[in-house]
Amino acid sequence: QVSAVIQGGKIFDIKFLDFPKDRSTSLEITNFSLPLLKTEAISVQSANVNTVSGATETSVGFKESLASALAKAKQ
């Protein structure tokens, strides 16, 4: 789960509220992929980011959660 910080109508920051951390492998994948996904989402100003190799499920979850957060922000 993520929360998008919007300033001036643009994605300014993304906060990670909940993410896979129940196993050491999950935590390793999360720690590697989430900063990459966050940076790209802020750069492209969208949830339409590339999937991180080796972190497909994390990437898909990030995209879906960010898309939901952005849709709520537009309401």
Helices and strands as residue ranges (DSSP letters): E 2-7, E 10-16, H 24-44, H 56-74
